Amino acid sequence: MSNWPGKYIIGLTGNIATGKSVVRRMLEHLGAYSIDADSLSHRAIARGAPGFQPTVDLFGKWILGKNGEIDRAKLAGLVFRDPQALSQLEDIVHPLVRQAADLFIRRSTQRVVVIEAIKLLESELKTGCNAVWVAYAPEDVQIERLIRKRGLSRDAALDRIHAQSPQNEKVAAASVVIRNTGSYEDLWKQVTEAWKQVSPVTDTAPVVHKEAAAGDLIVQRGRPRDSKAIAELITRLSKGQRTMTSDDVMEAFGDKAYLLLLSGGNLVGLAGWQVENLVARTTDLYVEAGVDVAAALPAIVNEVERASHELQSEASLVFPPADLAGNEAIWKNLGYEKRTPQTLGVQAWQDAANELMSMGAALYFKQLRQDRVLRPI
């Protein structure tokens, strides 16, 4: 039984490179509120967070990087070789993660909440879950992903895989097993079918309808069935700088959501965005030439913000292409400022900006809420 009345809690786990984060994103697309417990654990020991000083006191200042933050690579190198050190770190971090998860769940408006955690079955979070979902992938798929996405050698990938508990132990504890063989279409079908047992699927209605000042612009959430149209629009409007296929978009659905801008039933623009660590990041933003930008940008950006508020985002970062970045008056009217990562103040916001900013890219920033969600913790 869930510890949160009126909520249905899905605990999601799985070994490395099994696609559990992709499953979590797909559940978001279907209407769930999602929590990445592993990301919360990183934030819990950031400078200024309550886990920072206890961690430094325990392991010493040598774990700090030049920026004064805990160097997670140094810390990982220590704790993953020493079970006692790992246990001591977990004693600091896990209570903070549980407290943060509790706060998020209580504040969420969605009935279904999914908590992704690599150590879900070993933690107290499991006791609050109505169901345990496990992402499973054959070892050859895990190896391929680790080589392609993380640049590991085959031997290093095998070391990472074999360092974790056997997958069959997690599968045995599962209410639902999502078998990820590498096909995003098949993965989406499995997740959708399992979701039907939790909540009705609404896959046709637009997220929002906006009567823009200059016409009949409609913004709706993109679905995997829209992947071909999304790929064609990005390829065309990026003028060949990004050549995408339907398969590329299907893979991207594991990281982000797409909001589609329609006029007269035709796709004339889109935004690709995600919320990670309470920061909304819009990394794809395109509007067809000839469409009124003064109507199109507010239609898209306002919907990104509305959806981001539902995910309790603290800030919105937008990385527009050059042709849209120059519309500074429109961005100002929307409440955005042109900034650099170093001026954002909050470490989590700076990290998100630095992670996504490329040379010469524009960054527009807006703080979405004054009450920092994790400040009480």
C-alpha positions in Angstrom: 0.0 0.0 0.0 1.2 3.5 -0.8 2.1 5.8 2.0 0.5 8.7 0.1 -3.4 8.6 0.1 -4.9 9.1 -3.4 -1.6 8.4 -5.1 -0.5 5.3 -7.0 3.3 4.9 -6.7 5.3 2.9 -9.2 8.8 2.0 -8.1 11.0 1.6 -11.1 14.4 -0.1 -11.1 16.8 -2.1 -13.2 20.5 -2.6 -13.8 22.8 -0.4 -15.7 21.9 0.3 -19.4 18.6 -1.5 -19.2 16.6 1.6 -20.2 14.9 2.4 -16.9 15.2 6.1 -17.5 13.6 5.7 -20.9 10.7 3.8 -19.3 10.4 6.7 -16.8 10.2 9.2 -19.6 7.6 7.2 -21.4 5.5 7.1 -18.2 5.8 10.9 -18.1 4.5 11.1 -21.6 1.5 9.0 -20.6 0.7 11.3 -17.6 2.8 10.2 -14.6 4.8 12.4 -12.4 8.3 11.1 -12.2 11.1 11.3 -9.7 14.8 10.3 -10.4 16.0 9.3 -7.0 19.6 8.9 -8.2 19.6 12.5 -9.5 18.3 13.6 -6.1 21.1 11.8 -4.4 23.6 13.9 -6.4 21.8 17.1 -5.5 21.7 16.1 -1.8 25.5 16.5 -1.6 25.8 19.6 -3.8 27.5 22.6 -2.1 24.9 24.3 0.1 22.7 21.1 0.4 22.4 19.4 3.7 24.4 16.3 2.7 27.5 18.3 1.5 29.3 19.1 4.8 28.6 15.6 6.4 30.1 14.0 3.3 33.1 16.2 3.3 33.6 15.7 7.1 33.4 11.9 6.6 35.7 11.5 3.6 37.9 14.6 3.7 38.4 17.7 1.6 40.4 15.7 -1.0 37.0 14.8 -2.6 36.4 18.4 -3.5 37.0 19.7 -7.0 38.5 23.0 -8.0 35.0 24.6 -8.0 34.5 23.7 -4.3 31.9 21.0 -5.3 32.2 17.3 -4.4 34.0 15.6 -7.3 31.5 12.7 -7.8 34.1 10.7 -9.8 36.6 10.8 -6.9 33.8 9.9 -4.4 32.6 7.1 -6.6 36.1 5.7 -7.0 36.3 5.4 -3.2 32.8 4.1 -2.2 32.5 1.5 -5.0 35.7 -0.1 -3.8 34.8 0.0 -0.1 31.3 -1.4 0.9 31.6 0.2 4.3 32.3 3.6 2.8 29.3 3.2 0.5 27.1 2.3 3.4 28.2 5.4 5.3 27.5 7.6 2.3 24.1 6.0 1.9 23.3 6.7 5.6 23.8 10.4 4.8 22.1 10.6 1.4 19.1 8.1 1.6 17.2 10.0 4.3 17.5 13.2 2.3 16.3 11.5 -0.8 13.3 10.0 1.0 12.4 13.4 2.4 12.7 15.0 -1.0 10.6 12.3 -2.7 7.9 12.6 0.0 7.8 16.4 -0.6 7.5 16.0 -4.4 4.8 13.3 -4.1 2.7 15.4 -1.8 3.0 18.5 -4.0 2.4 16.7 -7.3 -1.0 17.0 -9.0 -0.8 13.7 -10.8 -2.4 10.6 -9.4 0.4 8.3 -10.6 4.0 8.8 -9.5 7.0 6.8 -10.7 10.2 6.7 -8.6 13.2 5.6 -10.5 16.0 4.2 -8.2 18.9 1.9 -8.9 18.7 0.6 -5.3 14.9 0.7 -5.0 14.6 -2.9 -3.7 17.3 -2.3 -1.0 15.8 1.0 0.2 12.8 2.0 2.3 11.2 3.6 -0.8 10.1 0.2 -1.8 7.7 -0.1 1.1 5.7 2.9 -0.2 5.2 1.6 -3.7 2.0 0.1 -5.0 3.9 -1.8 -7.7 7.5 -2.5 -8.7 8.4 -2.2 -12.3 11.8 -3.6 -13.5 13.5 -2.7 -16.8 15.4 -5.7 -18.2 17.8 -5.9 -21.1 19.9 -8.7 -22.5 23.5 -8.4 -21.7 24.5 -7.8 -25.4 22.1 -4.8 -25.4 23.6 -3.4 -22.2 27.1 -3.7 -23.6 26.2 -2.0 -26.9 24.6 0.9 -25.0 27.5 1.4 -22.7 30.0 1.4 -25.6 27.9 3.8 -27.8 26.6 6.2 -25.1 29.3 6.2 -22.5 32.4 5.5 -24.6 33.4 2.4 -22.6 35.4 -0.4 -23.9 33.8 -3.9 -24.0 35.8 -5.0 -21.0 34.9 -1.9 -19.0 31.2 -2.3 -19.9 31.3 -5.9 -18.7 32.9 -4.9 -15.4 30.1 -2.4 -14.8 27.4 -4.9 -15.6 28.9 -7.7 -13.5 29.5 -5.4 -10.5 25.7 -5.2 -10.0 23.4 -7.8 -8.6 22.0 -10.3 -11.1 19.0 -9.0 -13.1 17.0 -12.1 -12.3 16.9 -11.1 -8.7 15.1 -7.8 -9.6 12.9 -9.6 -12.1 11.8 -12.0 -9.4 10.6 -9.1 -7.2 8.8 -7.3 -10.0 5.1 -6.6 -10.5 5.8 -5.6 -14.1 8.8 -6.5 -16.2 9.6 -4.3 -19.2 11.9 -6.3 -21.5 14.0 -3.8 -23.5 15.5 -5.6 -26.4 16.6 -2.4 -28.1 13.5 -1.5 -30.2 11.9 1.7 -29.0 8.6 0.9 -30.8 8.4 -2.4 -28.9 9.4 -0.7 -25.6 6.6 1.9 -26.1 4.0 -0.8 -26.7 5.0 -2.6 -23.5 4.9 0.5 -21.4 1.6 1.6 -22.9 0.0 -1.8 -22.2 1.2 -1.9 -18.6 0.0 1.7 -18.2 -3.5 0.7 -19.2 -3.7 -1.4 -16.0 -2.9 1.8 -14.0 -4.7 4.6 -15.8 -6.7 5.1 -19.0 -4.5 6.1 -21.9 -5.4 9.4 -23.5 -3.3 9.6 -26.6 -5.4 11.8 -28.9 -6.4 15.0 -27.2 -4.1 18.0 -27.5 -2.4 19.1 -24.3 -3.6 22.6 -24.7 -5.4 24.8 -27.3 -4.2 28.3 -27.8 -6.1 30.9 -29.9 -3.0 32.9 -30.7 -3.4 36.6 -31.6 -2.4 36.1 -35.2 -4.3 32.9 -35.9 -5.4 29.4 -35.0 -2.2 28.0 -33.5 -2.6 24.8 -31.5 0.1 23.3 -29.2 -0.2 19.6 -28.5 2.2 16.9 -27.1 4.0 14.9 -29.6 3.7 11.1 -29.5 5.9 8.3 -31.0 3.4 8.1 -33.9 4.6 11.7 -34.8 8.3 10.7 -35.0 8.5 10.8 -38.8 6.9 14.3 -39.0 9.1 15.6 -36.1 12.3 14.2 -37.8 11.4 15.8 -41.2 10.7 19.2 -39.6 13.9 19.3 -37.6 16.0 18.2 -40.6 14.4 20.9 -42.8 14.3 23.8 -40.4 17.8 23.2 -39.1 19.0 23.6 -42.7 20.8 20.3 -42.7 22.7 20.9 -39.4 20.7 18.2 -37.8 19.7 15.3 -40.0 17.2 13.2 -38.1 15.3 10.0 -38.9 12.2 8.6 -37.3 14.4 6.2 -35.3 16.5 9.1 -34.0 13.3 10.8 -32.7 12.0 7.5 -31.2 15.3 7.3 -29.3 15.1 11.0 -28.3 11.7 10.3 -26.7 13.7 8.5 -24.0 15.2 11.8 -23.0 12.7 14.5 -23.8 9.2 15.3 -24.7 8.1 17.2 -27.9 5.4 19.9 -28.0 4.1 20.4 -31.6 2.9 23.7 -33.0 0.1 23.2 -35.5 -1.7 25.6 -37.8 -4.6 24.4 -39.9 -3.6 20.9 -39.0 -0.1 21.3 -40.4 3.1 21.0 -38.2 4.7 24.5 -38.3 7.0 24.3 -35.2 8.0 22.4 -32.2 9.9 22.4 -28.9 11.9 19.5 -27.5 12.3 19.8 -23.8 12.9 17.9 -20.6 12.9 18.4 -16.8 15.8 17.0 -15.0 16.9 17.9 -11.4 14.0 20.4 -11.2 15.3 22.4 -14.2 13.4 22.6 -17.5 15.6 22.6 -20.5 14.3 23.4 -24.0 17.0 22.3 -26.4 15.0 22.0 -29.6 13.0 25.1 -30.8 11.9 25.5 -34.4 9.3 27.7 -36.1 8.4 27.5 -39.8 9.4 30.6 -41.9 6.3 32.7 -42.5 4.6 31.9 -39.2 4.2 34.9 -36.9 7.0 34.4 -34.3 5.3 36.9 -32.0 2.4 34.5 -31.7 4.3 31.2 -32.1 6.9 31.6 -29.4 4.5 32.5 -26.6 2.2 29.6 -27.6 5.1 27.1 -27.4 7.0 28.6 -24.5 4.0 29.1 -22.3 3.0 25.5 -22.7 6.6 24.4 -21.9 6.3 26.4 -18.7 2.8 25.0 -17.8 4.0 21.4 -18.2 7.2 22.3 -16.3 5.2 23.7 -13.4 3.4 20.3 -13.2 6.8 18.7 -12.8 7.7 21.3 -10.0 10.5 22.9 -12.0 12.3 25.7 -10.4 13.8 27.3 -13.5 13.5 27.2 -17.3 16.5 27.3 -19.6 15.9 27.8 -23.3 18.6 27.4 -26.0 17.0 28.9 -29.1 18.6 28.8 -32.6 20.1 32.1 -33.9 17.0 33.0 -35.9 14.8 32.9 -32.8 17.4 34.1 -30.3 17.4 37.5 -31.9 13.8 38.2 -30.9 14.9 39.8 -27.6 11.7 41.8 -27.2 9.5 38.7 -27.4 11.7 36.9 -24.9 11.6 39.9 -22.5 7.8 39.9 -22.7 7.8 36.2 -21.8 9.9 37.0 -18.7 13.2 35.6 -20.0 16.7 37.2 -19.7 19.7 36.4 -21.8 22.2 35.0 -19.4 25.5 33.0 -19.1 25.7 29.9 -17.0 28.0 31.6 -14.5 25.3 34.2 -13.6 22.6 31.7 -12.7 23.5 31.5 -9.0 22.1 28.1 -8.1 24.6 25.3 -8.7 22.0 22.9 -10.2 20.9 25.6 -12.7 24.6 26.3 -13.6 25.3 22.6 -14.1 22.3 22.2 -16.4 23.3 25.2 -18.5 27.0 24.1 -18.7 25.9 20.6 -19.7 23.9 21.8 -22.7 25.5 25.0 -23.8 27.6 24.9 -26.9 30.0 27.5 -28.1 28.2 30.5 -29.4 24.7 29.3 -28.2 22.2 31.7 -26.7 20.8 31.0 -23.3 17.5 32.5 -22.1 16.6 32.0 -18.4 13.5 32.4 -16.3 13.0 31.5 -12.6 9.6 29.7 -12.5 9.1 29.7 -8.7 10.5 31.8 -5.9 10.0 29.0 -3.3 12.9 26.7 -4.1 11.4 23.2 -3.9 14.3 21.6 -2.0 15.1 24.5 0.2 13.2 23.1 3.2 15.4 20.0 3.0 
